[in-house]
Amino acid sequence: MEYRQLGRSGLNVSTLTMGTMSFGGGGNFADVGNTDVKEAKRQLDLCRDHGVNLVDTANVYSAGASEEIVGKALGSSRDDWLVATKVRMPMGDGPNDQGLGRHHIREQVEASLRRLNTDRIDLYQVHQWDGQVALDETLETLDSLVREGKVRYIGVSNYSGWHLLKALGVSDRLGYARFVSEQIFYSLQARDAESELLPAAADQGLGVLVWSPLAGGLMSGKYTRGRDGKIKTPKGTRLAGEWTEPPIDFPDRMFATIDELKKVASAHKVSAAQVALAWLLTRPTITSLIIGARTSKQLEDNLAAAELTLTQDEIDRLEEVSRPTLLYPYWHQRNTASARLSDADRVLLDPYL
């Protein structure tokens, strides 16, 4: 297992992270999985045996059940792990039961600490933007949690580029603890993050954690195109239920990418999922991929991606077949500014030059 520095923080994290959205199986999360404590412990032990040192959860996953299961499954091995969780989403029906105000953050960090059965959270992430709360309130509250030792580092998830840079600017101006990482949706199926979020990470020295690196299983090779041109959804997958993520905007490009994945996988005698994960680990700024599975067998297959090395030709073929169309102003920058690009600019534009 390779370890990479999480942005400018002092943490070194494994290139694969154990994701726990399937833990608990409550409410809509039942479509993702219903892992209980016994299976969670088996999966966490398997991850640790492969060198994984970061486990990622959120208070909203199965209404806190995921955090509770993580706490019980880690047990006496807590100190062997880095634990990440999140705050922002609704945790009740009251007017202050969601968001990034001081009241909700303070209430939820204590609840997460209890559920996780720990005295500190290694990476506390805001789960989404909150446009109703002033950033200085959110950031001051997070800064105080760092100073108190309840939280070691802070990060964001699902921010846009301007949200991220605005937050970092406020932290720098007021002297608050800075976000060290961003958790983003990114895969061969959806490369939107390359336009703003990956260049921002390169420019600002942020670590990048990737959620759903297989695009909800779309890049596992299990999905095929039916005669009607639509996706044939296998039984037992999350998309066979009511789960609506990710959106599929360019099915032709997606199926062409799946075809290329299968070709590369066949050459290495591995699964398409392993190839999709290994490709992501070659991308600039990526720190770790958050993997989860319904079963230990699926998890073990995903873990093997850490040992898979793709040739440069294979990397290039996958990049080309999945390459999105440049948005404005990036196509204009490619045409008129290519002689004066920064390293951060090149994170997006190099393949298009």
N, C-alpha and C positions, 0 to 999 in steps of 0.2 A: 504494500500500500504506500502510495506517495502522500506526503503531507505538504500543504501549501500555507503560506502566511495569510491570515485573514485581513486583507487590506494593510493598514499601517498599525494594526493592533499587535500585541505580543502573543497572540494565539496562533498556533499551527494546527490546522485541521486536516483530516483525511479527505482525499478527493471524492470519496463517497460518504454521504451522511444518511443515517437511518431516519426515514420519515415515518410518522405515526398517525397519519390521518385515518388509517384503517382501524386504529385501536378504539374499541368500544362499540362501534357500529350503531350509534344512536341517531335517530332522525334521518335527515337526508344523507348522513355519512354512512348509512347502512349500504348504500350503493357502492361505496368504496371498499368496505370490508367490515368484519366484526371480530377482530382479533381480541382474544381474552388475555388475562394475565399470564397464563401458562404458555400460550403461543408467543406472546410478546417477549417473555423471558428467553424462550428458545431462539427467537429471531435476534434479539439483542446480543445474546451469547455468540451466535453465529457471526454477527457483524464484528464483535470485539475480536473473535478469533481471526478474522480477516484484516484486522488493523483499524477498523472504523472507530473514531473517538468522539464523534458528534452525533447527538440525537436531537431531532427537531420536532416540536409539537406546537400546540396553540391552545389557549383556554377555550376557544369556541368549538374545538373538535369534540363532537359528541357531548356538548355541554359540560365540559370538564372531565369527562370519563377518560379521555386519552391521557391527560396529565396524570390522573390517578393511577392508571395502569402503568405508565412510565415509572412513576415513583415506586410502585410495588415491585415492578420487574427489575429495576436497577438494584433496589435493596442495598446491601452492604457494598456493592460495587460502584456506588455513586461517584466516588472520587476518581474512578478510572475513566469517567466520561465528562465531556462538555455537554451541557444541557441548554438548549435554546427553546424559548417559547415566545408567545405573541400576545398582544393586547390591542383592542379597538372594536371588535365586532360585538353585537348585542349578547349580553349574558343574562337578560331578564326583560321584563316588560315595562320597567319604570323609565322615567324621562332621563335619568342619569345612569342607565345601565349599559351604555355604549359610548364610544367616542374616545377622544384623547385629551379630555379635560383632567385636571388634577384629581378631582374626586374619583373618577372612574379608574384612572391608572393606579392610584394609591390603593383602592379597594381590590382591584384585580391582581396586583402584584402579590399582595398578602394571600389571596385565595390560591394563586398559582404556587406559591411557596409551600402552602399547606398540602395541596394536592400532590405536588412533586416530592413531598417529604424531604425538603432540602432547605438549607439556610441561605442559598444564593442561586441566582440564575446567571449562567455564563454569558448568554447573549439574549437580550430582551428586545424584541422587535415590534415596532408598530406595524399592525397588520394591513393597514390601508390608510390613505389620506383622510383627514378630517378637516373639511373646509369651514366648519362652524366654530372651531377653537383656534385662538391665536397661537402661532407657533412658539412664541416665547413662553407661554404657559406649559405647553407640552414639553418643550425642551428643558425648561427649568425643573420640572417634575422628574424627568428622566435623569437629569444631572444630579439631583439630590439623591436619587436611588443609587447611583454609582458611588457618590461620596459616602453614603451610609453602608456600602458593601453588600446591599441586597442584590445588586446587579453589577456584573463585571464590565460588560460592554453593551452597547446599544446598536440596533440596526433598523432598517426599514424593509417593508415588503409591499410590492404593488404600487410604488410611487411612479409618477411620470418624471421625465427629466427635469422639468422646471420645478416640480415639487421638491425633488431631491436637492437641487442646487440652492433653492430658497432656504431650505432647512439648514443646509451646511453653512450658508451665509449668516443666518441668525446665530447659529452656534459659535461661529468664529467671531462675530461682532460682540457677543455677550460673554464669551469665555466659557461656554458650557461644553460638557462632554460631547464629542462629535460622533455621528454615526460612523461605524467602521465597516458596515457591509450593507448590501442590498440583496433581497431575495426576490427573484424574478421568474416569470414564466418564459421558458426558452427551450426550443427544440428544433430539430430538422423540419418539423411541420410548421413551426411558427417562429420566425426569426425577427419579429418586430423589434425586440430589445436591442438589436444591433444599431438602430438609427440613433438613439439617444443614450440609452442606459449603459451599454458597454463602453462607449467613448467617455461618458461621465465617470464611470468607475476608473478607467485608465487615467483620466485627468486629475481626479480627486483622491486617488489612492484607496479606493474601496475594494473590499472583497466582494465576490459575487457568488451567491448560493442559488442554485437553479431548482425551482420546484416543477414537478411534472415533466422531467426531461424526456419522457417517452410520449408526451402529449396525451396523457390519459390512456395510454396503451396503444394509441394509433401507430406508433413507431415500433411496436413489438413484432410486427409481421403477421399478427393474427387477423387483421382486418383486410378484406378484399372488396373489390368492386362487383356489385351485382349486375345483372343484365340491364337493369333500368338505369345504370350509371351511379346509383347510390351505394352507400357503404353497407356491406353485409355485416351485421353486428352479432358476434358470437354470444351465445347464452352464457350468463355468469359474469360478463364484463360490466363495468360501470356504465358504459354508454347504452347497455341494454335496459337499464333502469331509467330513472328520472334525472340522472346527472347530465348537465348541459355544457360542461367544459371539456375540451376547448371548442370554440366555434371553428367551423371548417369552411373557409372562404374560397380556397383554391383547390378543389378536389383533384383536378387533373395533375397539378404539380405534386400534390401529396402522394397520389398513387405512383407517379413516376419516381418519386423519392423512395417509396416502399420497395418498388422493383429493384432499384439500385442497391438498397440496403440488403435485400435478399441475395443479390449477386455477390456482394462483398462478404456477407456472412457465410455463404456457401464456400467461398475460397478459403476462409479461415476455419470452416467446420464449427462455427459457433452460431448463436441465435442472432436474429436481426436486432433484438433489444441490446445485446452487448455491443454491436457495432454502432448503434445510435448513441449510446452512452460514451463509448470510446471517442467518437467524433467530437462530441461536445467538450471532452477534456482537452482537446487540441486547440480550442478556441481561445482567443486572447481574453484576459482578465478573469476567466472562470476559476473559482477556487474549489467548489465542491458541488456535486450533484446529489439532490435529495431523492433517495430511492425508497420505495415501500413495496410491499407485496402482500397478497392475500395468504400466501403459503410460504413456508421455509424453502421449498423447492424453487419457487419463483425468485425469492430473495437471493438464493445461492447463485442462480444464473446471472442476476444483475451484478452481484459482487464480483463475478469473474471479469467484468468489463475493465476493472482496474488493472488487470494484467494483459489486456489486449492492446497490441501496437499495430496501428494501421500504417500502410505505406503512404507516402506523399501523394501518389497517384490516386489512391482510394479516397483520401481526404479531399482532394481536389474534385473528384467526380461527385462525391456527395454534396460538396459545397455548390457546385455548378447546377446540379439538377434541382436543388432546393432553393436556389438563390431568388430572393424577392426582387421586385422592381424598385428602383430607387425612388424615394419620395422627394419632393421639393423641400428644402433648398439643396439637397444632397446631389441630385443630378447636375445642378448648376455649379456646385462646388467641384464636382468631378471635371466638368467641362472647362472651367475658368480658373480654378484655384489649385490645381494638382501640383504645381511647382512649389507651393508654400503651405503644405499640410503639416500639422503636428503629428506626433505619434498617436495621440488620442483620435485625431481625425482618421488616421489610417486603419484604426480598428474596424471602422465601417467601410471605408472607400477602397482599400487595397484590392479586393477582388474585382472591383469594377474598373480599375485603371487600365 
